[in-house]
Amino acid sequence: DYTLTGDATSAAFTMTLPTAASSTGKIFNIKKIDASANAVTLKGSGAELIDGSNTRAITSQYSSVTVQSNGTVWYIIL
C-alpha cells in the first residue's frame, strides 16, 4: 500500500513502518482522517529514525506525512 489512513477516533495509536533496509526507495503516505484530539503516531522499526526522531505524530484531521526509505533510515519528503 502507498497510502495508509489512520482513524484515531476511539484512541491514539502507533503505525510502525517496515524496516528501512527491506524498503529501500519505498514511499508511504500516512494520513489522519478523524477530527479527534488523538494522535496517529508514525514509528520506525526498531531503532530506525524518521528525520532524526524516533516518532512523528500526526494530530490534525486530514494532515499527512510522506516518508521514503534510503535503506538505513526514513526521510520525510512532504
Backbone bond lengths (Angstrom), bond angles and torsions (degrees), N, CA, C in turn:
res aa  C-N    CA-C-N  psi(-1)  N-CA   C-N-CA  omega(-1)  CA-C   N-CA-C  phi
1 D - - - 1.457 - - 1.514 109.33 -
2 Y 1.292 116.93 141.85 1.458 122.07 176.98 1.520 110.41 -92.89
3 T 1.330 117.04 -46.51 1.467 121.26 -179.13 1.519 109.56 -109.50
4 L 1.328 115.17 128.79 1.455 122.35 177.11 1.518 107.64 -117.70
5 T 1.324 117.08 129.62 1.458 120.61 178.46 1.518 109.26 -103.59
6 G 1.325 114.65 144.95 1.455 120.40 179.64 1.515 110.88 -122.73
7 D 1.327 116.39 126.17 1.459 122.43 176.67 1.526 107.87 -113.69
8 A 1.329 115.90 105.24 1.464 122.01 -176.62 1.525 111.49 -101.47
9 T 1.325 117.57 26.07 1.458 121.31 -179.01 1.527 111.28 -54.47
10 S 1.312 117.35 -45.51 1.467 121.56 -176.47 1.521 113.07 -78.38
11 A 1.334 117.21 -36.57 1.467 121.45 -177.94 1.522 109.43 -170.16
12 A 1.330 114.62 155.61 1.460 119.82 173.70 1.531 108.12 -65.66
13 F 1.327 117.22 151.00 1.458 120.29 176.95 1.515 110.59 -153.19
14 T 1.327 115.59 168.77 1.461 122.56 -177.27 1.518 110.30 -119.06
15 M 1.332 115.76 136.14 1.466 122.63 171.93 1.525 106.64 -105.28
16 T 1.326 117.31 127.19 1.463 121.41 178.94 1.524 109.29 -101.77
17 L 1.319 115.61 127.12 1.456 121.26 178.33 1.521 110.32 -72.57
18 P 1.331 117.50 154.60 1.471 118.92 172.60 1.530 109.04 -66.48
19 T 1.312 117.47 169.21 1.463 118.88 -179.72 1.524 110.11 -61.25
20 A 1.314 115.35 141.89 1.463 120.85 179.34 1.526 110.25 -63.54
21 A 1.336 116.78 -36.27 1.469 120.93 -178.55 1.522 112.01 -62.71
22 S 1.322 117.31 -34.80 1.463 119.98 -179.92 1.527 112.36 -89.07
23 S 1.340 116.27 3.24 1.465 120.18 -173.99 1.526 113.28 -130.19
24 T 1.318 117.91 27.11 1.465 121.03 -177.55 1.524 110.55 -51.97
25 G 1.330 115.61 124.87 1.457 121.93 179.30 1.517 114.72 83.59
26 K 1.316 117.34 -11.41 1.471 121.94 -177.74 1.523 110.15 -69.07
27 I 1.324 116.55 140.86 1.458 123.46 178.99 1.523 108.80 -119.00
28 F 1.335 115.67 134.31 1.460 122.13 173.63 1.517 109.25 -126.01
29 N 1.317 116.64 138.62 1.454 122.92 172.92 1.521 107.11 -114.05
30 I 1.332 116.82 123.05 1.455 122.17 -179.05 1.517 107.86 -114.82
31 K 1.340 117.61 126.06 1.462 122.87 -174.54 1.522 110.18 -127.64
32 K 1.339 116.38 131.03 1.470 122.18 175.32 1.525 107.52 -87.22
33 I 1.344 116.48 126.34 1.468 119.01 -173.00 1.523 114.54 -109.65
34 D 1.327 117.86 -5.03 1.466 119.08 -177.80 1.527 110.88 -105.24
35 A 1.348 115.67 164.98 1.469 121.77 -177.08 1.528 113.37 -97.29
36 S 1.330 117.77 5.02 1.468 120.19 -177.76 1.529 111.39 -68.48
37 A 1.327 115.65 168.53 1.470 121.85 175.93 1.523 111.46 -81.88
38 N 1.334 117.81 -5.47 1.467 121.83 -179.14 1.525 110.80 -74.18
39 A 1.319 115.89 139.77 1.466 121.13 -178.44 1.521 111.86 -89.89
40 V 1.317 114.63 149.70 1.456 122.74 164.90 1.525 104.08 -103.51
41 T 1.320 116.92 116.18 1.463 121.02 -175.28 1.517 109.72 -106.53
42 L 1.317 115.26 132.92 1.453 123.02 178.14 1.518 107.94 -99.78
43 K 1.347 117.34 134.77 1.457 122.71 -176.20 1.509 109.36 -134.94
44 G 1.336 115.77 141.00 1.451 120.21 172.90 1.516 110.36 -75.74
45 S 1.304 116.77 159.48 1.463 121.32 178.52 1.526 109.78 -73.66
46 G 1.328 117.72 133.36 1.467 121.25 -179.01 1.516 110.88 59.59
47 A 1.325 116.89 -126.14 1.469 121.39 -178.52 1.533 112.36 -97.02
48 E 1.326 117.66 10.10 1.466 120.13 -178.55 1.523 110.95 -66.03
49 L 1.311 115.24 142.12 1.461 121.59 -175.42 1.519 111.84 -101.46
50 I 1.327 114.00 158.01 1.456 123.19 173.14 1.527 105.73 -118.33
51 D 1.319 117.18 105.81 1.471 121.81 -175.45 1.530 111.75 50.24
52 G 1.318 117.14 42.50 1.455 121.89 175.86 1.519 115.53 84.57
53 S 1.329 118.28 -0.55 1.462 121.81 -179.64 1.528 110.05 -117.79
54 N 1.326 115.68 155.83 1.466 120.32 178.34 1.520 112.37 -70.87
55 T 1.333 116.69 -33.15 1.463 121.49 -177.12 1.520 110.55 -140.89
56 R 1.317 114.31 166.25 1.464 121.77 173.36 1.527 107.01 -140.41
57 A 1.337 116.63 118.07 1.472 121.19 -178.55 1.522 110.13 -93.23
58 I 1.323 114.93 138.68 1.460 122.01 173.27 1.525 105.45 -112.37
59 T 1.325 116.79 117.34 1.459 120.61 -170.65 1.525 114.90 -114.99
60 S 1.320 118.26 -14.28 1.465 121.12 -176.77 1.527 111.36 -108.69
61 Q 1.322 115.15 141.99 1.457 120.20 177.80 1.528 110.58 -57.91
62 Y 1.307 115.94 136.26 1.462 126.36 179.00 1.529 114.15 69.91
63 S 1.325 117.79 7.03 1.462 120.25 173.33 1.524 108.19 -79.67
64 S 1.323 115.55 152.04 1.458 119.18 179.48 1.516 110.87 -143.88
65 V 1.324 114.88 162.15 1.462 123.09 175.90 1.522 106.55 -132.34
66 T 1.326 116.45 132.21 1.451 121.42 176.70 1.517 107.95 -113.49
67 V 1.334 116.41 127.21 1.463 121.64 -177.47 1.523 110.00 -124.33
68 Q 1.342 114.71 153.03 1.467 120.88 176.22 1.519 108.58 -137.43
69 S 1.333 116.07 139.91 1.458 122.11 179.57 1.523 110.20 -88.41
70 N 1.350 115.03 140.54 1.460 119.56 171.83 1.526 110.43 -104.24
71 G 1.328 116.19 8.94 1.455 121.51 -179.24 1.518 113.43 98.56
72 T 1.342 115.90 -11.87 1.466 121.18 179.80 1.525 111.59 -126.42
73 V 1.321 116.07 -44.25 1.470 122.87 -179.48 1.523 108.76 -137.23
74 W 1.337 115.22 175.10 1.463 122.26 175.81 1.522 109.01 -107.18
75 Y 1.331 117.40 136.31 1.463 123.36 176.82 1.522 109.49 -114.45
76 I 1.323 115.20 136.28 1.468 120.19 172.27 1.517 106.73 -76.17
77 I 1.315 116.27 125.11 1.465 119.42 -178.92 1.527 112.37 -111.07
78 L 1.327 118.16 -12.01 1.477 122.13 175.08 1.496 109.32 -144.34
